[in-house]
Amino acid sequence: MAANEFEEKDSRRDEAMPGDAPRAAAPDEEYEEYEHRRGRRREERLQREREAERMEMPEEDDLEFTMSDVPRRTRRRRRRHRDRAHGCLTAAMYTMFVLGVSMFLAGFVIIAANEVFAFVKPDRSAVIELSADETPATVAAQLKEAGIIEYPALFRLYCAVSDATFKSGRYELSAELDYSAIARSLRRTSTFKETVRVTIPEGYTVAQIVDALVENQVASREDLMAAIESYEFSHEFIAGIGDSRVRLEGYLFPDTYEFYKNDSAPNVIAKFLTNFDAKYTEKLRTRADELGLTMNEVVIIASLVEREAKRADERAIVASVIYNRLAAPDSFPRLQIDATVQYLVGHAPTPEDLEIDDPYNTYLHRGLPPGPIANPGIASLEAVLYPADTSYYYYVARSDGSHIFSETLEEHNAAIAQVIAENEE
């Protein structure tokens, strides 16, 4: 059957003819009718709601917005977001504050610990003097001014906690001491020792050196001489010094020293010996071996040069004269050096003094004296180890300290006559 025929039948079926009895609707038709009515009711309700909203909306000029117009759920969400942001900022600021305080406290603890316990302190010392009425505050101020401590308030706190007390006196303190050691030092009897600088000229004898030390209150004469003659020093070279008239003659090296007043005599003499051991270098020791000389022989000859040569440019020449005479014992059996006799008598020798029978009298005894006659300096030691190359066997001193050197006895006698004439003018 054609589609048009079906449509015509349906159209006729849907139209109610006049006088026809009502016919029951099919189930599908009833459902469609129900949905149609439901949809119309929904549209009518929505239409009524929109009209009601338009009636309730105020004029545009009268619009006012308040938080009450915002749905409650939205307000709660915004409030939670705002509270959360505020809480994060507060937590961050609190954390930064705690970290800052912690770093400050840690730095303070480190500084305070280093100050109190002296973990890293400068190598510095100073002398402070305390009176009988000192307080922790005044002591702290002195220590600060002397550079022993950095923080007087911290020292005052330490004194308060430790109940520190002080005794009057002069104290030598080191900045490397911790607070406990400083406090203990200031409770003892004064530890300060006054120092004195003493210059020992080249060519001084042991007796002259002792006089200078006693004059400067370094030690007593009796203690110094006892140390020189009998104290067992640890310096190895002492074993080879020979049998001198005075035990350490020649080895108390002339120099400028700083001593404590009223010091121990062995400590004082040890400074001289240590200085000699340092100045008589390995180079000089090797040179002495090359010349076939012992250290004691070098020191003896150097002491002769020191006492005879007044000018630096003549030291090596005087040394050469001594070597030349020692090398020709048949022609020159004796050195005939006035300084050796002067060592015996303590003054310029007279003709009578030249007759004194003593090993140190080189007018009577052959060769070198048994020990040094003075304490030579480095210049005389070097002159002996590096002498001039000459043919001189004689010399005579002028009034200005210089010498006329001669190769023969005739030249020497003429030089003596020249010096006498110069002195008479």
Helices and strands as residue ranges (DSSP letters): H 3-14, H 27-56, G 60-62, G 67-69, H 72-117, E 125-130, H 136-146, H 152-162, E 169-174, H 179-185, E 195-199, H 206-215, H 221-230, G 236-240, E 256-260, H 265-279, H 282-291, H 295-308, G 312-314, H 315-326, H 338-345, G 353-355, H 378-385, E 394-397, E 403-406, H 409-424
